[in-house]
Amino acid sequence: MADSRMAGAQRRAWLSAALLSVALLVAPLLFWLLVPRPAPVMPARREPASALLPPPQPERAAPREVEVEPPPAPPPPRETTAARAEPVRGVVLDPEGRPSAGAVVRCRDEPGMTASADTEGRFELPPEADGCTATAAQPPLGDAEPTRLAAGRDNVLHLIAAGAIAGEVVDQSGRPVEAYLLAIESFVPSGAAVRGSADGRAHQVTDPGGAFRLNALAPGRYVLTVSAAGRPPTRSSAVDVEAGRTTEGVRIVLPRGATLKGRVLDAASRAPVVEAQVELDSVTSSGANAISLVLTDANGEYALEGVPARGPFSVRVRHEDYMAKIVSGLDARGTGAARADIELRMLDDGGSREELTGIGAMLSVSSSGVTIAGLIEGGPAASAGLQQGDVIVRIDGENAKELPLADCIQRLRGPVGTRVSVGVERDGQVIDVTMRRDIVVR
């Protein structure tokens, strides 16, 4: 009985020890699970690391997206932009298709933009020549047809076979004029709707038979001017020139001129003006004028030989102390003599240097024809509504499209108070106006 009790006591002791051991093990766990844990000891609450740490550096292959929208990237350049930055290149070929070394290429839109072809006929112009209309010249060949150049391609300019004009100059009786000045007054290229340019310089010709020959001419229609001592500038009829051919048999009759006499006087005192220069004015737009100026004598008298015997003409009178004066509307009417007494006004501080009678318009030759290049404020043309850039197509009902510049000038000038009707082309329309000529000071 005692042993049994002893054994029970021992079991209870072991059980109590086991329970105590389990309690010692479980209590901390229960305490850790059930009791709230204190916050970790930190200096302060930190924001997430992503907000405080510097952002990671973007990888080059994959840029990091950001919230702020980046500025838009510039648009990619157009294909034409690169082309326009390139020089304009090309080649010049002769009529047989061979390279033409030394040919001069020029942009008609920009006269100062030129280039010379190398030994292989190749040329190079700056990028600004992109889109310009160019031609090439190499005498004695004819100029290349106008061609629009473009950067980025091989432009080709073809010189054409030159033509020529051969003829003679005679007087009214058919005898040859042995010495004279010859020049091209106007030129219209064939196969083109615009006027071209030609060498208008005067050439001295001396030949016992009065013969002349002009070489290296581009195909087109020419008007020539001839003048000799005592014989005023006279124009030929239109002469057509074809590529590679000589137009022969051209005959120009150069008549003897009339004599213009008169006196040059001071407008205020009526005293004679001594050593005033008197000369023909605007009788030709070329240099073929062999009529020399004359000076007034001690009585203010002059005699200018070689003025046109028929048709209107003008003279310019100049003296260093006076305003220059253009006297227009003069006509010898086939009598061999004419007279004009001219009054000059002293120079003043107003700045005006010249006076004339006309419509107050300055003319020039453009690709479209004879064009108004400028207007004098308050003059008849400006008051009638004419504008700079107007192309003159009619004068007093006559077609003016084929008239040389000098003819248009003489027909628009005239005595004070006389009327002139003018038709001009503007923006594809023809406008007709009638004006009364007046004194114009400039």
ZARO-671000 format. One record per residue (C-alpha): residue in three letters; x, y, z; chain. Coordinates in pm, whole numbers, plus 50000, padded with zeros to 5 digits. Layout:
residues N
- ala,X,Y,Z,A
...
***
This chain:
residues 442
- met,50000,50000,50000,A
- ala,50283,50225,50098,A
- asp,50464,50131,49776,A
- ser,50162,50214,49573,A
- arg,50133,50552,49731,A
- met,50499,50615,49678,A
- ala,50466,50535,49307,A
- gly,50165,50765,49269,A
- ala,50348,51047,49435,A
- gln,50638,51003,49201,A
- arg,50412,51011,48894,A
- arg,50246,51322,49017,A
- ala,50586,51480,49074,A
- trp,50701,51394,48723,A
- leu,50374,51517,48575,A
- ser,50400,51841,48764,A
- ala,50758,51884,48644,A
- ala,50652,51813,48286,A
- leu,50359,52055,48306,A
- leu,50584,52318,48457,A
- ser,50835,52269,48179,A
- val,50563,52298,47915,A
- ala,50427,52609,48085,A
- leu,50771,52764,48086,A
- leu,50801,52697,47715,A
- val,50449,52801,47615,A
- ala,50420,53115,47829,A
- pro,50676,53321,47639,A
- leu,50515,53219,47315,A
- leu,50171,53318,47437,A
- phe,50313,53641,47573,A
- trp,50478,53721,47234,A
- leu,50156,53644,47048,A
- leu,49910,53814,47280,A
- val,50091,54118,47416,A
- pro,50126,54417,47166,A
- arg,50481,54471,47050,A
- pro,50631,54815,47105,A
- ala,50730,55014,46795,A
- pro,51090,54981,46698,A
- val,51313,55246,46838,A
- met,51376,55486,46545,A
- pro,51465,55854,46529,A
- ala,51156,55938,46331,A
- arg,50907,55782,46102,A
- arg,51063,55751,45761,A
- glu,50894,55781,45428,A
- pro,50921,55493,45194,A
- ala,51267,55455,45058,A
- ser,51146,55530,44708,A
- ala,51059,55885,44814,A
- leu,51386,55970,44995,A
- leu,51657,55793,44810,A
- pro,51780,55938,44480,A
- pro,51603,55776,44191,A
- pro,51797,55508,44019,A
- gln,51981,55626,43708,A
- pro,51788,55545,43392,A
- glu,51922,55281,43167,A
- arg,52020,55409,42826,A
- ala,51824,55142,42647,A
- ala,51499,55207,42837,A
- pro,51449,55563,42967,A
- arg,51250,55591,43289,A
- glu,50903,55734,43257,A
- val,50840,56043,43469,A
- glu,50520,56217,43570,A
- val,50614,56549,43411,A
- glu,50552,56534,43036,A
- pro,50873,56606,42848,A
- pro,50872,56879,42581,A
- pro,50775,56749,42238,A
- ala,51063,56638,42023,A
- pro,51126,56844,41707,A
- pro,50968,56694,41396,A
- pro,51199,56490,41181,A
- pro,51349,56692,40894,A
- arg,51174,56671,40560,A
- glu,51345,56483,40287,A
- thr,51372,56804,40089,A
- thr,51556,56985,40369,A
- ala,51860,56771,40328,A
- ala,51847,56815,39954,A
- arg,51832,57193,39981,A
- ala,52143,57193,40194,A
- glu,52336,57027,39914,A
- pro,52515,57217,39639,A
- val,52342,57219,39303,A
- arg,52547,57016,39058,A
- gly,52523,56939,38691,A
- val,52698,56920,38356,A
- val,52707,57138,38043,A
- leu,52704,56959,37705,A
- asp,52767,57097,37356,A
- pro,52526,57034,37064,A
- glu,52698,56697,36999,A
- gly,52655,56585,37361,A
- arg,53018,56635,37460,A
- pro,53123,56803,37786,A
- ser,53174,57176,37738,A
- ala,53470,57285,37949,A
- gly,53473,57649,38053,A
- ala,53104,57714,37992,A
- val,52960,57976,38227,A
- val,52642,57876,38412,A
- arg,52428,58150,38563,A
- cys,52095,58171,38741,A
- arg,51864,58408,38556,A
- asp,51677,58474,38883,A
- glu,52003,58565,39062,A
- pro,52242,58721,38808,A
- gly,52532,58718,39055,A
- met,52509,58340,39107,A
- thr,52742,58187,38847,A
- ala,52980,57894,38805,A
- ser,53225,57776,38542,A
- ala,53227,57420,38408,A
- asp,53545,57220,38468,A
- thr,53735,57012,38214,A
- glu,53459,56749,38226,A
- gly,53186,57008,38177,A
- arg,53069,56977,38536,A
- phe,52961,57272,38751,A
- glu,52858,57335,39109,A
- leu,52640,57615,39248,A
- pro,52561,57691,39613,A
- pro,52248,57544,39777,A
- glu,52066,57874,39724,A
- ala,52056,57792,39351,A
- asp,51804,57514,39417,A
- gly,51499,57595,39205,A
- cys,51655,57874,39001,A
- thr,51620,57894,38623,A
- ala,51967,57866,38475,A
- thr,52130,57887,38137,A
- ala,52484,57832,38012,A
- ala,52695,58028,37765,A
- gln,53010,57949,37573,A
- pro,53067,58146,37251,A
- pro,53052,58078,36965,A
- leu,52779,57832,37065,A
- gly,52428,57946,37143,A
- asp,52313,57974,37504,A
- ala,52154,57670,37664,A
- glu,51777,57664,37690,A
- pro,51663,57796,38033,A
- thr,51645,57499,38272,A
- arg,51512,57479,38627,A
- leu,51784,57341,38856,A
- ala,51724,57114,39152,A
- ala,51957,56997,39428,A
- gly,52006,56625,39466,A
- arg,52004,56543,39096,A
- asp,52243,56571,38803,A
- asn,52122,56874,38609,A
- val,52204,56885,38239,A
- leu,52233,57205,38033,A
- his,52252,57163,37654,A
- leu,52425,57434,37454,A
- ile,52273,57485,37111,A
- ala,52435,57542,36777,A
- ala,52483,57914,36717,A
- gly,52339,58110,36431,A
- ala,52461,58421,36251,A
- ile,52340,58728,36061,A
- ala,52519,58853,35751,A
- gly,52423,59166,35560,A
- glu,52516,59514,35443,A
- val,52452,59879,35530,A
- val,52379,60125,35248,A
- asp,52264,60484,35215,A
- gln,51939,60598,35052,A
- ser,52091,60576,34705,A
- gly,52213,60219,34761,A
- arg,52580,60304,34804,A
- pro,52761,60119,35083,A
- val,52828,60297,35411,A
- glu,53188,60205,35479,A
- ala,53211,60289,35853,A
- tyr,52936,60266,36112,A
- leu,52836,60143,36457,A
- leu,52629,59821,36477,A
- ala,52447,59678,36778,A
- ile,52160,59447,36873,A
- glu,51864,59662,36975,A
- ser,51632,59382,37092,A
- phe,51615,59003,37098,A
- val,51330,58758,37155,A
- pro,51441,58392,37183,A
- ser,51265,58136,36971,A
- gly,51045,57878,37139,A
- ala,51008,58085,37456,A
- ala,50730,58305,37582,A
- val,50963,58554,37748,A
- arg,51219,58793,37615,A
- gly,51583,58709,37635,A
- ser,51899,58910,37658,A
- ala,52166,58962,37397,A
- asp,52490,59152,37366,A
- gly,52376,59509,37302,A
- arg,52725,59657,37284,A
- ala,52803,59860,36974,A
- his,53067,59727,36737,A
- gln,53263,59948,36500,A
- val,53241,59807,36148,A
- thr,53465,59920,35864,A
- asp,53417,59755,35525,A
- pro,53439,59901,35170,A
- gly,53122,59718,35076,A
- gly,52938,59806,35398,A
- ala,52922,59435,35486,A
- phe,52882,59298,35838,A
- arg,52847,58962,36009,A
- leu,52728,58884,36363,A
- asn,52827,58538,36490,A
- ala,52745,58329,36796,A
- leu,52377,58424,36800,A
- ala,52117,58223,36987,A
- pro,51808,58131,36785,A
- gly,51541,58397,36795,A
- arg,51424,58725,36648,A
- tyr,51664,59019,36635,A
- val,51637,59391,36564,A
- leu,51965,59565,36481,A
- thr,52061,59932,36513,A
- val,52308,60112,36289,A
- ser,52446,60466,36309,A
- ala,52723,60666,36141,A
- ala,52854,61022,36139,A
- gly,52569,61250,36033,A
- arg,52333,60951,36021,A
- pro,52106,60895,36324,A
- pro,52045,60549,36474,A
- thr,51829,60344,36239,A
- arg,51678,60005,36313,A
- ser,51650,59705,36088,A
- ser,51336,59505,36035,A
- ala,51303,59189,36244,A
- val,51561,58923,36155,A
- asp,51495,58556,36242,A
- val,51795,58339,36331,A
- glu,51789,57958,36340,A
- ala,52030,57730,36524,A
- gly,52334,57639,36317,A
- arg,52236,57861,36022,A
- thr,52333,58203,35891,A
- thr,52057,58444,35797,A
- glu,52200,58621,35493,A
- gly,52096,58911,35273,A
- val,51998,59150,35553,A
- arg,52005,59504,35413,A
- ile,51983,59813,35635,A
- val,51928,60153,35475,A
- leu,52096,60427,35679,A
- pro,51970,60770,35569,A
- arg,52141,61098,35639,A
- gly,51989,61293,35924,A
- ala,51863,61646,35964,A
- thr,52016,61938,36152,A
- leu,51864,62079,36469,A
- lys,51950,62444,36540,A
- gly,51857,62687,36813,A
- arg,51967,62879,37120,A
- val,51999,62786,37485,A
- leu,51893,63069,37717,A
- asp,51865,63141,38087,A
- ala,51495,63106,38173,A
- ala,51499,63406,38408,A
- ser,51730,63657,38238,A
- arg,51707,63534,37878,A
- ala,52087,63560,37863,A
- pro,52264,63303,37642,A
- val,52400,62996,37818,A
- val,52752,62935,37692,A
- glu,52902,62585,37654,A
- ala,52581,62400,37728,A
- gln,52587,62041,37596,A
- val,52321,61941,37346,A
- glu,52285,61574,37244,A
- leu,52032,61319,37125,A
- asp,51852,61139,37406,A
- ser,51705,60786,37414,A
- val,51708,60739,37036,A
- thr,51845,60388,37096,A
- ser,51873,60155,37393,A
- ser,52198,60016,37251,A
- gly,52528,60199,37218,A
- ala,52499,60243,36842,A
- asn,52475,60622,36841,A
- ala,52745,60792,36635,A
- ile,52600,61143,36670,A
- ser,52832,61342,36897,A
- leu,52712,61613,37133,A
- val,52775,61981,37054,A
- leu,52839,62288,37271,A
- thr,52664,62623,37251,A
- asp,52875,62922,37142,A
- ala,52908,63267,37296,A
- asn,52557,63354,37175,A
- gly,52410,63031,37317,A
- glu,52360,62893,36964,A
- tyr,52406,62531,36863,A
- ala,52373,62310,36554,A
- leu,52330,61937,36610,A
- glu,52378,61743,36287,A
- gly,52242,61392,36245,A
- val,51907,61409,36424,A
- pro,51629,61189,36282,A
- ala,51481,61339,35966,A
- arg,51137,61196,36042,A
- gly,50951,61100,36354,A
- pro,50967,61231,36710,A
- phe,51300,61257,36889,A
- ser,51439,61416,37204,A
- val,51750,61611,37298,A
- arg,51910,61652,37639,A
- val,52065,61986,37734,A
- arg,52307,62013,38028,A
- his,52515,62278,38199,A
- glu,52680,62258,38539,A
- asp,52496,62567,38668,A
- tyr,52150,62469,38543,A
- met,51896,62193,38573,A
- ala,51928,61946,38286,A
- lys,51636,61953,38045,A
- ile,51501,61691,37805,A
- val,51314,61849,37515,A
- ser,51086,61592,37351,A
- gly,50841,61578,37063,A
- leu,51085,61731,36814,A
- asp,51033,61642,36446,A
- ala,51219,61760,36136,A
- arg,50932,61627,35919,A
- gly,51163,61535,35635,A
- thr,51271,61893,35567,A
- gly,51634,61838,35667,A
- ala,51623,62106,35938,A
- ala,51442,62185,36262,A
- arg,51472,62450,36528,A
- ala,51434,62451,36904,A
- asp,51516,62736,37142,A
- ile,51558,62596,37491,A
- glu,51536,62768,37828,A
- leu,51724,62635,38130,A
- arg,51647,62707,38495,A
- met,51923,62768,38747,A
- leu,51989,62497,39003,A
- asp,51834,62562,39343,A
- asp,51837,62395,39683,A
- gly,51530,62184,39608,A
- gly,51738,61888,39495,A
- ser,51578,61857,39150,A
- arg,51836,61808,38878,A
- glu,51633,61753,38562,A
- glu,51303,61840,38394,A
- leu,51123,61693,38095,A
- thr,50779,61670,37940,A
- gly,50604,61334,37938,A
- ile,50399,61108,38163,A
- gly,50642,61078,38455,A
- ala,50723,60708,38426,A
- met,51062,60533,38415,A
- leu,51073,60236,38177,A
- ser,51289,59927,38161,A
- val,51294,59595,37976,A
- ser,51179,59289,38169,A
- ser,51108,58929,38070,A
- ser,50752,59036,37983,A
- gly,50841,59338,37769,A
- val,50876,59711,37827,A
- thr,50773,59764,38188,A
- ile,50710,60062,38416,A
- ala,51006,60053,38654,A
- gly,50910,60359,38858,A
- leu,50673,60654,38880,A
- ile,50732,61019,38964,A
- glu,50499,61127,39242,A
- gly,50233,61363,39117,A
- gly,50314,61293,38750,A
- pro,50050,61211,38490,A
- ala,50115,60835,38503,A
- ala,50086,60815,38881,A
- ser,49773,61033,38879,A
- ala,49616,60808,38612,A
- gly,49663,60499,38831,A
- leu,49952,60330,38652,A
- gln,50170,60116,38877,A
- gln,50524,59989,38895,A
- gly,50542,59654,38716,A
- asp,50274,59735,38457,A
- val,50372,59606,38112,A
- ile,50307,59846,37825,A
- val,50109,59676,37547,A
- arg,49957,59971,37355,A
- ile,50050,60333,37286,A
- asp,49789,60546,37109,A
- gly,49617,60227,36992,A
- glu,49929,60074,36835,A
- asn,50066,59739,36951,A
- ala,50370,59811,37169,A
- lys,50469,59454,37253,A
- glu,50731,59441,36980,A
- leu,50852,59800,37015,A
- pro,51206,59852,37143,A
- leu,51251,60045,37465,A
- ala,51370,60361,37288,A
- asp,51059,60372,37067,A
- cys,50828,60345,37368,A
- ile,51012,60629,37542,A
- gln,50988,60861,37243,A
- arg,50617,60790,37192,A
- leu,50529,60857,37554,A
- arg,50716,61187,37557,A
- gly,50576,61494,37381,A
- pro,50480,61860,37412,A
- val,50310,61985,37726,A
- gly,49932,61951,37717,A
- thr,49913,61687,37442,A
- arg,49730,61362,37513,A
- val,49855,61003,37496,A
- ser,49660,60680,37557,A
- val,49842,60385,37708,A
- gly,49733,60023,37753,A
- val,49910,59826,38026,A
- glu,49884,59463,38130,A
- arg,49842,59396,38502,A
- asp,49752,59062,38663,A
- gly,49641,58920,38328,A
- gln,49414,59214,38244,A
- val,49470,59506,38007,A
- ile,49393,59851,38146,A
- asp,49365,60154,37916,A
- val,49422,60508,38043,A
- thr,49452,60847,37872,A
- met,49686,61111,38013,A
- arg,49783,61466,37936,A
- arg,50159,61516,37913,A
- asp,50307,61764,38155,A
- ile,50637,61901,38286,A
- val,50797,61651,38521,A
- val,51080,61748,38754,A
- arg,51307,61489,38911,A
***
